[in-house]
Amino acid sequence: MRILYLDCGMGAAGDMLTAALLELLPDPAAFVERLNGLGIPGVRYQAEPAVKCGITGTHITVTVDGKEEGAPHEHHHDHDHDHYHDHEHTHEHTHEHTHTGLARIRHLVRDHLPLPDQVRADVLGVYDLLAQAESRVHGVPMEEIHFHEVGTMDALADITAVCLLIRELAPDRILASPVHVGSGTVRCAHGILPVPAPATALLLQDVPIYGGELQGELCTPTGAALLRRFVTGFGPMPPLRPKAIGYGMGRKDFPRANCLRAILGDAEETGNEALELRCNLDDQTPEEIGFAMERLLEAGALDVWTQPIGMKKSRPGAMLCVLCRPEDRARMLELLFSHTTTLGVREYPVRRSVLTRETETLDTPWGPVRRKRSAGFGVKKEKYEYEDLARIARETGRSLTEVRDALEAQCRDKPCLSADSPAPSDKQGLSLQIEP
């Protein structure tokens, strides 16, 4: 399982997330050119090296019509990289910028930016989170929330870049550390506000956050909204094998490195702690229970199963069981209460002993066939992916057992080639012969 872990020890902001994720790509410069080709009105991205406390990373600069957000004539906070919201009942600012409402943002994203459907949905989802938070803070409907024009395009640039980068990296799960929000106050269009700013605090509800001795706003509303949209668990970094590490640099200097670190790696299966969650159900249809199981697995449950049970008043029921990582507990509980009729969930800490796992792809005349290998505790196991066996069985009219036996016989007689291994000169790849 490929995991993206975000170290938010110095908070999170749109440009820092963009820069950190950009460093995980094999060709960051090409991706920056791709961003500049999107056609966001007036926007230009520029990536440049930056050094903080001796660490070299990337800083992203976004200009709008040649101006950079955070210029001296504009409101800015200690990170100098977020926008602030206004609404039509407040005009105390001294800017001459025009304002843009949520409706125009939606129109721009839906009708003018060449984005994949999922990325478009993510961008709009992040903006909805921002608008909902501002709506609650200011006590006005979402549709009346307005944004400063430069700040709007700057934020749209950051949000779009992060959503595209996450799609490009395609992690199976996104996790993050507890979020350092900073301390003190921050000046915005409405005056001087406490850190975290009210909108940021709303966006980070139920997320582990902390302050400290560093004065300033370390987590911005945009950063908080992006974390809320994509991160499924907050806590210590799980065991993983890093494949790429990126550092996204902020602008201001602090006694500690002002950066967000992104680590992309493969999960390392260990015997670490897990949780088993259970609830008893006697008033739901099998289809409803099945749907709940699908949602739990989609959200990262390690396993989900049911057991038939007898309940009070001699009613037959089902016990729904979920095995999950401790850091996923809150999300699993939310899904159980949302998609089942249970009024309570029992939880039990468990410790797993698991084998290490890997999947290789064999190159066959019938297309790729995946073979799973596992090892540990003095044993080795392997099995073919069911979906691949079923495909060949349908195409050849043979049973799963016949297909599996033929594959195993061929692999004993000839070397089975991985899909990314060079083919031998005599072209002796895996040949499946099924005798009638």
Buried (B, 14 or more C-beta within 10 A) or exposed (E): BBBBBBBBBBBBBBBBBBBBBBBBBEEBEEBBEBBBEBEBEBBBBEBEEBEBEEEEBBBBBBBBEEBBBBEEEBBBBBBBBBBBBBBEEEEEBEBEBEBBBBEEBBEBBEEEBEBEEEBBBBBBBBBBBBBBBBBEBBEBEBEBBBBBBBBBBBBBBBBBBBBBBBEBBEBEBBBBBBBBBBBEBBBBBBEEBEBBBBBBBBBBEEBEBEBEEBBBBBBBBBBBBBBBBBBBBBBEBBEBEEEBBBBBBBBBEBEEBBBBBBBBBBBEBEEEEBBBBBBBBBEBEEEBBEBBBEBBEEBBBBEBEBEEEEBEEEEEBBBBBBBBBBBBBBBBBEBBBEBBEBEEBEBEEEEEEBEEBEEBBBBBEEEEBBBEBBEBEEEEEEEBBEEBBEBBBEEBEBEEEBBBEBBEEBBEEEEBBEEEBEEEEEEEBBEBEBEE
